[in-house]
């Protein structure tokens, strides 16, 4: 059972993109990806709103998220959010272990 969190960062003057770029260039993204239990940590730009960046952040379980939240990287993330004056919305999903047969006809691999 994986837990995936979609975080939408919204700013002004390109600040959400600058935040994601600094997270990457500082090595913070790679450090998070290397944490035990991290399954995915990827940023995406919105086609509808250039001031919004989506982070898809996926973890093995809640215990891995708790360790991540207690890590020194969270201080860096919070400081960068403040630096770029970002606001967030969050959606949290728990994975379904199997895809129904009826959905498989619509997936192209």
C-alpha positions in Angstrom: 0.0 0.0 0.0 1.8 3.1 -1.2 0.7 6.6 -0.2 0.9 9.3 -2.8 0.6 13.0 -2.1 -0.1 15.5 -4.8 1.1 19.0 -3.7 0.2 22.0 -5.9 2.6 24.9 -5.3 1.2 28.2 -6.4 3.1 31.5 -6.6 3.6 34.6 -8.6 6.2 35.8 -11.1 7.4 32.3 -11.8 8.3 31.6 -8.2 6.8 28.1 -8.1 9.0 27.1 -11.0 12.0 28.8 -9.3 11.3 26.8 -6.1 11.3 23.5 -8.0 14.5 24.4 -9.9 16.2 25.3 -6.6 15.0 22.1 -4.9 16.6 20.2 -7.8 19.8 22.2 -8.2 20.5 22.2 -4.4 20.5 18.4 -4.4 17.4 18.3 -2.1 15.3 16.4 -4.6 18.0 13.7 -5.1 18.4 13.4 -1.3 14.6 12.9 -0.9 14.5 10.3 -3.6 17.3 8.4 -1.8 15.4 8.3 1.5 14.2 4.8 2.5 10.6 4.4 1.4 10.5 7.1 -1.2 8.9 5.7 -4.4 8.5 8.9 -6.5 9.3 12.6 -6.1 8.7 14.5 -9.4 7.7 18.1 -10.3 5.4 19.0 -13.2 4.4 22.3 -14.8 0.7 23.0 -15.3 -0.4 23.7 -18.9 -3.4 25.6 -17.6 -1.7 27.8 -15.0 2.0 28.7 -15.5 2.1 29.8 -11.8 1.4 26.3 -10.5 3.8 23.4 -10.1 2.6 19.9 -9.2 4.7 17.7 -7.0 3.9 14.0 -7.0 5.4 12.5 -3.9 4.9 8.8 -3.2 6.0 6.7 -0.2 5.9 3.1 0.8 3.9 3.8 3.9 3.1 6.4 6.6 6.2 5.4 8.6 8.4 6.5 5.7 6.6 9.8 5.4 7.0 10.4 9.2 10.7 9.8 8.9 10.9 12.2 6.0 8.9 14.9 7.8 11.3 14.6 10.7 14.4 14.9 8.5 16.6 18.0 8.1 15.4 18.3 4.5 12.0 19.5 5.7 13.6 22.6 7.1 15.1 23.3 3.7 11.8 22.8 2.0 10.0 25.1 4.4 12.6 27.8 4.0 12.4 27.6 0.2 8.6 27.8 0.4 8.9 31.0 2.4 11.6 32.4 0.2 9.3 32.0 -2.9 6.1 32.9 -1.0 4.3 29.7 -2.2 0.9 28.5 -1.2 -0.2 24.9 -1.4 -3.1 22.6 -1.9 -2.7 18.9 -1.0 -4.4 15.7 -2.1 -3.5 12.4 -0.5 -4.2 9.0 -2.1 -3.7 5.4 -0.8 -2.9 3.0 -3.6 -5.3 0.2 -4.7 -3.3 -3.0 -5.0 -4.9 -4.1 -8.2 -6.5 -2.7 -11.3 -9.9 -4.0 -12.2 -10.0 -6.1 -15.3 -12.6 -3.7 -16.8 -10.0 -0.9 -16.7 -7.2 -2.8 -18.4 -8.8 -2.4 -21.9 -8.2 1.4 -21.6 -4.5 1.3 -20.7 -2.0 1.4 -23.5 1.4 0.1 -22.6 
